[in-house]
Amino acid sequence: MTWIPTLALFLVAWLAAFAQTQFRPVVSILETPVGLLPALMVYASLSFDLVTVTCLAAFAGLSLDALSSGPTGVSIVPLFAVGFVLHLRRHLILRDQTYAQFWLGLSAGLAVPFTTLLLLELGSTRLIHGPFFVIQLGVLGLLNGVVCPAMFRGFDAIRRAFDYPALPETPFRPDREIKRGRL
Amino acid sequence: MLKRAHYWVLGAMTVLCLILLNLPPTAAARLRLGVSSLFLPLFGLAGAGQAFVDRASYASLTRATLISEIERLRKENQQLQLAADQGRDAFAENARLRSLLGWQPRAPWKLRAARVIAREPTTWWRSVTLDYGSRDGARPNQTVLTSTGLVGRIREVEPTHSQVALIGDPECGVSVLVAETRDSGIIQESRSAPDGDGLVMLRMLQRSPAIMAGHRVITSGLGGIFPSGIPVGQIVDTRSVDGGLYTEARVRLGANLNHLEEVWVVAP
């Protein structure tokens, strides 16, 4: 694998963290910031090694916390948890099926904010929450569910474009080789 | 089944998170500054993009629209000049009376314009980021307002930008007065969605039947962060709490916190 897909992954994480602070009209309609990092973690956990997944969770979480009012490091834990669990179970997941990608994105979109809320409550951090959070959770889940298949298609296209091509199968087969000489 | 590598990664992440969550405030602020500086090019790009959109929208305005707008602004300017003259007279009179009574003189506000470049990326807090940092003179706890009312206070200052805790955030309690009745109370964190209907709760009001919907709410100056007399909003409705000991009121904020673009910072 070349380094370009990994670089693209981190670049998208950087842009996704920034996008969460922008797009006012969209935020007004959805009533929640546009958080796409859970869907990105789903893709990374099913396509990259554990070290890349861990580094991505640390980078994305730190970026988000640097732009937010929250305690530094609190966003790393949920992102890493999602990435780690999916990476452990990746051999059981139908990675290439769109419906699987949708449900994984939706689950991650629900799990990440919920776990963050749990951590903040455990840390006795003063924050705003109320019944509106349930609606926001649903919107974030759906958003990540919809975006996740698109991420798989986009990143897989990048990988196909930049990965080293697989060796073509040669017509030579060692088991069919005719040995000449005395038997 | 977990392998040895998985245990190593889990252990490393646990240690990293524990260290980060227990960092001293200065170290945490430095780390945030370092990471947030990665986003400076994007902030610049977003600002340039916004300026381009603004210029494009100005270019699409017709000459007739511009002329009528200039006419409207000219009339408004004349009215404001008259109001400012009256205000200056009242200010001078107030200063004379204060000196006669031996009270401290009130310094006029010095306002610095700033642009909102980012908003809170999570739903747990209400904050915005301004393109106004310590190199422009920003200091923690400076008051931020618009022409329609109070916005919040500066919470964190970095060289190129600063973060503002908006009214309704847990870190931005405001001591206020009901202008008509002079009853005092505190605006505390909101329980509505950050992009909700612009309502905040005014708590700890003394039970007073005189407080009514439509009354103006202004800052009281208590607490030493916000100067007194800044408009905050208007009372929407009231209700008794704690067995009738106190009154709570919902206040519609004067400043539209969902569509902040440019704000004023009260400089010392």
Interface residues (C-beta under 8 A of the other chain):
Chain A: W14 L15 A17 F18 Q20 T21 Q22 R24 V27 S28 E31 T32 P33 G35 L50 V51 T54 A57 A58 L62 S63 L64 D65 A66 L67 S68 S69 G70 P71 T72 G73 V74 S75 I76 V77 F80 F84 L88 P113 T116 L117 L120 G123 T125 R126 L127 I128 H129 G130 F132 F133 I135 Q136
Chain B: L2 A5 H6 V9 L10 A12 M13 L16 C17 I19 L20 L21 L23 A28 L31 R32 L33 V35 S36 L38 F39 L42 A46 A118 R119 E120 P121 T122 T123 W124 W125 R126 S127 T129 R155 Q163 A165 G168 D169 P170 E171 E189 S190 R191 S192 A193 P194 D195 G196 N258 H259
